[in-house]
């Protein structure tokens, strides 16, 4: 399954809905490539948590690389848009206002962020748990396995609290 911005949007929308997540083709691809157990095994709660951790790790990595100050600001904005709007479910008007950008700029930044996230998820999901991709390109296993990250639920974090 190729990770496209549309499939990533659907995955983010279903991230905290286990039944829908089990049906998502991208989540199944992530589960298949991140797990060492047989593919015929049912998609259980452990798999749901692992997919959630992996996707949230990819979102966190959106602003990990620091090349220039301007680029760093854009990457932080893109991460905030994905975290607050797509994962947290806040209103786009509020997210744009919090970031101090127009709705037009919000959509531009979101489009770039979704493409970067799709590339990140696609690259990481096609890397096997042993650290080598299907094309035998070497990769760092500790970068590809976010097993120690906690699952971040919208209700558990004040960052995701919705205004009343």
C-alpha positions in Angstrom: 0.0 0.0 0.0 1.4 3.3 -1.1 1.1 6.1 1.5 -0.6 9.1 -0.2 -1.8 12.3 1.4 -5.4 11.1 1.1 -4.7 7.7 2.7 -2.8 9.5 5.5 -5.7 11.8 6.1 -8.0 8.8 6.4 -5.5 7.1 8.7 -5.3 10.2 11.0 -9.1 10.5 11.0 -9.4 6.8 12.1 -6.4 6.9 14.5 -8.5 6.7 17.7 -11.3 4.5 16.3 -10.0 0.9 16.6 -12.7 -0.6 14.4 -12.1 1.8 11.5 -8.3 1.5 12.1 -8.5 -2.2 11.6 -10.2 -1.7 8.2 -7.7 0.9 7.1 -5.4 -0.5 4.4 -2.5 1.8 5.4 -2.8 0.7 9.0 -2.7 -2.9 7.9 0.4 -2.2 5.8 2.1 -0.5 8.8 1.1 -3.4 11.0 2.4 -6.0 8.5 5.8 -4.2 8.2 6.2 -3.3 11.8 5.3 -6.6 13.3 7.3 -9.8 13.2 4.3 -12.1 13.7 2.4 -13.8 10.9 0.1 -11.6 8.8 -2.8 -14.0 9.3 -3.0 -13.1 13.0 -6.0 -10.9 13.9 -5.5 -7.1 14.3 -5.6 -6.9 18.1 -5.3 -4.1 20.6 -1.5 -4.3 20.7 -1.5 -3.8 16.9 -3.8 -0.8 17.3 -1.5 0.8 20.0 1.6 0.1 17.8 0.0 1.7 14.8 -1.0 4.7 16.9 2.5 5.0 18.3 4.1 4.7 14.9 1.8 7.4 13.3 2.3 9.8 16.2 6.0 9.2 16.0 6.0 10.1 12.3 4.0 13.3 13.2 6.6 14.2 15.8 9.3 13.7 13.3 7.8 16.3 11.0 9.9 19.0 12.6 12.9 16.9 13.6 15.3 18.1 10.9 16.6 21.6 11.4 18.2 23.2 8.2 17.3 26.8 8.4 15.3 29.0 10.8 12.6 29.7 8.2 12.3 26.0 7.4 12.2 25.2 11.1 9.3 27.6 11.6 7.4 26.1 8.7 8.0 22.5 10.0 6.8 23.5 13.5 3.7 25.0 12.0 3.1 21.9 9.8 3.4 19.6 12.9 1.1 21.8 14.9 -1.5 21.7 12.1 -1.4 17.9 11.9 -1.4 17.5 15.7 -4.2 20.0 16.4 -6.4 19.7 13.4 -6.0 16.2 12.1 -5.2 14.3 15.3 -6.8 16.6 17.9 -9.9 17.5 16.0 -9.8 21.3 16.7 -11.5 23.7 14.3 -9.3 24.8 11.4 -10.2 28.5 12.1 -9.0 28.2 15.6 -5.8 26.4 14.6 -5.0 29.0 12.0 -5.7 31.8 14.4 -3.5 30.2 17.1 -0.6 29.9 14.5 -1.2 33.4 13.3 -1.8 32.4 9.7 -4.7 32.8 7.2 -6.9 29.9 6.2 -5.3 29.9 2.8 -1.8 29.5 4.3 -3.3 26.9 6.7 -4.3 24.8 3.7 -1.0 25.3 2.0 0.9 24.2 5.1 -1.4 21.3 5.7 -1.0 20.0 2.1 2.8 20.1 2.5 2.6 18.5 5.9 0.4 15.7 4.7 2.7 15.0 1.8 5.7 14.9 4.1 3.9 12.7 6.5 2.9 10.4 3.7 6.5 10.2 2.6 7.6 9.5 6.1 5.0 6.8 6.8 5.7 5.2 3.4 9.4 5.1 3.9 9.3 3.9 7.5 6.5 1.3 6.8 8.4 -0.3 4.0 11.4 -0.8 6.2 11.4 -4.2 7.8 11.8 -4.6 11.6 15.4 -5.8 11.1 16.3 -2.4 9.8 16.6 -3.2 6.0 14.1 -2.1 3.4 12.8 -4.2 0.6 15.4 -2.6 -1.6 18.1 -3.6 0.9 19.0 -0.1 1.7 20.5 0.1 5.3 18.5 2.0 7.9 18.9 2.6 11.6 16.6 0.3 13.5 16.3 2.6 16.5 14.9 5.4 14.2 12.3 3.0 12.7 11.0 1.5 15.9 9.2 3.9 18.1 8.2 1.3 20.7 8.9 3.4 23.8 6.7 6.3 22.9 3.4 6.5 24.8 0.1 6.6 22.9 -1.2 10.1 23.1 -5.0 10.3 23.4 -6.8 13.5 22.8 -8.6 13.4 26.1 -5.4 12.8 28.1 -3.5 15.9 26.9 -4.4 19.5 27.5 -2.9 20.3 24.1 -5.9 18.6 22.5 -8.6 20.1 24.7 -11.4 21.6 22.8 -12.8 25.0 23.6 -16.2 25.0 25.0 
